[in-house]
Structures are given as C-alpha cells and as structure tokens.
Amino acid sequence: MPRKSGSERVLPLLPLLPLLAAGLISVGAYGSIPHDGLHPLALMASLLPLQLAALLYVFGRSPG
C-alpha cells in the first residue's frame, strides 16, 4: 500500500474547519454568559453558530 503524502491527509479535514471554528465561537459565547442567572435564550444563542455550521457541513457535502 503506497504511503499518503501530507497534503492527501490534510485535504479530507478541510471541510471540518468551519465546524471547528463554529464550535470555538459557541464555547466562547457560552463562556461569556454570566453564571449567576443562566437564561435559556442566551444558551440557545450561544449554540446557534455550532448548529448552523453543522447544517452547512451536512447539506454542503456532495453525495458520493
């Protein structure tokens, strides 16, 4: 079996970069919510970037 080069190993991971970035944004947004009173809308708003990136990842992939 031929050995894969570095660029062949990295290319399949490129579509995951927006998902990773959205996850970091969501964690940062959740971390900025005051902990004395957690509001459900603030929690949903902090998870919104991750949800949108997941939808983009799922529906943006070409079949096959």
N, C-alpha and C positions, 0 to 999 in steps of 0.2 A: 504494500500500500504506500503510495507516494505521500511524502510529508507536506502538510499545508504551510504556505508562507504566512507571514504575519498579517498581510492585508486580507487574505482569504479568511482568516479567523476573526478579524475585526468587522468586516462588512456585514455579516448577519446581525451584529449587535447595534448597528446604526439606527434601525427603526425604534430601538428601545430607549434612545437618548431623550426624546421628548417625554416619554413616560417617566424616566428617572428625574428629569428636571421638574416635571409637574409634581412628583412625589416630594421633592425637596421644598418646593413652594408650599405645598399643603402642610408639611411638617412645620415650616416656618410660620405660616399663618396660624396654625393651631397653637404654636408656642407663644404667639403674641396675644392670645386671648387671656384676659385676667382670670385668675383661678378662684377668686372669691365668689364669683357668680357665673357659672357656665350657662350661656344662653344657647338653646338648640339651633337658632338660626345662624349664630356665629360658627358653630360646629359644622353645620351643613355648608356654609360659605367657605370654610377652610378646606373642605374635602372636594369642592367643586373643580379645581384645576386637575386633580387626580382623576376624577370621573370623566371629565372631558377628554383628557389625554388617553384614557383607556378606550373611550369610544372611537377616537381618532385612530388609535392603534388597531382596533378590531376591524373597523369598517374601511380603513385605508389600505389594508393588505390585499393584494391581488390574489384571486383564487388560483391555486395550483402552483 
